[in-house]
Amino acid sequence: MITLRPPQLADIIAHAREADPAECCGLIGGSETGVAASIYPLRNVAANNDISYEVAPEELFAAQREMRERGQQLLAIYHSHPRSTEPTPSETDVRLAYYPSATYLIVGLAGPEPVMRAFRIFEAERRWDRVEYAIADA
């Protein structure tokens, strides 16, 4: 399970709102215990970014390099579904889930308040499971 601090959650939601109506995307780096240390907002370069996301490759590599330099590991990949009230992984999300050890966080923006859900995605098996995440001050 990953643990985020309230300001980190606020940063992810702000990124989703700024990108709307396109999907946002980014990475979360942290410790092997699952505590998030850094949020890496990335640019969505998908041809149809209203319904999918593709991280700009140079930004992906730079974020991964920065994580290594900071002694962090990839904890989660986040993106938004701007027209969803109860976000779940799309078929495309499952097909392109190349990081099996990462948690996938999806922010839905269509309701009165943003909703973030966490998932483990098993690309080879074409399935996903909902998982928990925590918000804590420490």
C-alpha positions in Angstrom: 0.0 0.0 0.0 1.3 3.5 -0.8 1.0 6.4 1.6 0.6 10.0 0.3 0.7 13.2 2.3 -2.2 15.6 1.9 -0.1 18.2 -0.1 0.9 15.4 -2.5 -2.8 14.4 -3.1 -3.6 18.1 -3.6 -0.8 18.3 -6.2 -2.1 15.3 -8.2 -5.7 16.7 -8.1 -4.4 20.1 -9.2 -2.5 18.5 -12.1 -5.7 16.7 -13.2 -7.8 19.9 -13.0 -5.1 21.8 -15.0 -5.0 19.2 -17.8 -8.8 18.9 -18.0 -10.4 18.1 -20.6 -7.2 16.1 -21.4 -6.0 13.3 -19.2 -3.0 14.2 -17.0 -0.2 11.7 -16.1 2.7 11.4 -13.7 4.8 9.3 -11.5 5.2 8.9 -7.7 8.5 8.0 -6.3 9.3 6.9 -2.7 10.6 4.4 -0.3 10.3 0.6 -0.6 7.9 0.8 2.4 5.4 2.6 0.2 5.8 6.1 1.6 5.6 8.7 -1.3 8.4 11.2 -1.4 8.1 12.9 -4.7 5.4 13.6 -7.3 6.6 13.9 -10.9 3.9 15.6 -13.1 4.5 14.6 -16.7 3.3 15.8 -20.1 0.6 13.7 -21.9 1.6 13.5 -25.6 -1.1 11.0 -26.6 -2.6 11.8 -30.0 -6.1 11.6 -28.4 -5.2 12.9 -24.9 -8.9 13.4 -24.0 -9.3 9.6 -23.7 -5.8 8.3 -23.2 -2.4 9.2 -21.9 1.1 8.6 -23.1 4.0 10.1 -21.1 6.5 12.2 -23.1 9.5 9.7 -23.3 12.2 12.3 -22.4 10.2 13.3 -19.3 9.7 9.7 -18.3 13.4 8.9 -18.5 14.3 12.2 -16.7 11.8 11.4 -13.8 13.1 7.8 -13.5 16.7 9.1 -13.4 15.8 11.7 -10.8 14.2 9.0 -8.7 17.3 6.8 -8.8 19.5 9.8 -7.9 17.2 10.5 -4.9 17.3 6.8 -3.8 13.6 6.4 -4.6 11.7 3.7 -6.4 8.7 3.9 -8.6 5.6 3.5 -6.4 2.8 4.6 -8.5 1.7 5.9 -11.9 -1.2 8.3 -11.9 -3.5 9.7 -14.5 -7.0 11.2 -14.8 -10.3 10.3 -16.3 -11.9 13.8 -16.6 -15.4 12.5 -17.4 -15.5 9.8 -14.7 -17.1 9.9 -11.3 -16.0 6.4 -10.3 -12.7 5.9 -12.1 -11.6 2.4 -13.1 -8.9 1.2 -15.6 -9.9 1.4 -19.2 -9.0 -1.4 -21.6 -6.2 0.8 -22.9 -5.0 1.4 -19.3 -4.8 -2.4 -18.8 -3.2 -3.1 -22.2 -0.5 -0.5 -21.6 0.3 -1.2 -17.9 4.0 -2.0 -18.4 5.0 -1.6 -14.7 3.5 -4.6 -12.8 5.0 -3.6 -9.4 3.5 -0.1 -9.6 0.2 1.0 -8.2 -2.0 2.8 -10.7 -3.9 5.8 -9.4 -6.8 7.2 -11.4 -8.4 10.6 -10.6 -12.1 11.0 -11.7 -13.1 14.6 -12.1 -16.8 14.4 -13.2 -18.4 14.4 -9.8 -18.9 17.3 -7.4 -15.5 16.5 -5.9 -12.5 14.6 -7.4 -12.3 10.9 -6.6 -9.0 9.0 -6.7 -8.9 5.2 -6.8 -5.9 2.8 -6.7 -5.4 -0.3 -8.7 -3.0 -3.1 -9.4 -3.1 -3.9 -13.1 -2.0 -7.2 -14.5 -1.4 -6.5 -18.1 -0.5 -10.1 -19.1 -3.7 -11.4 -17.6 -5.8 -8.4 -18.8 -7.2 -7.7 -15.4 -7.1 -5.3 -12.5 -7.8 -5.3 -8.8 -8.7 -2.3 -6.7 -6.3 -1.7 -3.8 -6.1 0.7 -0.9 -3.9 3.7 -0.4 -3.5 6.0 2.6 -3.3 9.7 3.2 -1.3 10.5 6.3 0.5 13.6 7.7 3.7 11.7 8.6 
